[in-house]
């Protein structure tokens, strides 16, 4: 599995965890996903993935790529750029559920076994942090 892709997915999912933890008021699923995709592309851009990569992965990826530039430059994301990410998320949001499209794939196009990915991530976390954190 591509380590950069895995790192970006972890950041994407951690963005959701922070949103949940902070109980961000009035945050709906579409805007939650938009934020997570932008965070994912901050990682990917920072690690050298360029516009051609984003463009090749679809309109949502390209919109998030463009929005991530603002974050990297420590500037507020322009309203029109953020709206474009939201617009692309809405295209994938069907029947009250995100992800009405095809099953996710890795960068090589192979289907992703999401359960296996999560189990692998948890195994790595437990290996490095074997003792639960006292909250």
Secondary structure, DSSP 8 states (H G I E B T S, - for coil): --HHHHHHHHHHHHHHHHHHHHT-TT--HHHHHHHHHHHHHHHHHHTT--HHHHHHT-HHHHHHHHHHHHHHTT----HHHHHHHHHHHHHHEETTEE--SS--B-TTS-B--HHHHHHHHHHHHHHH--S----
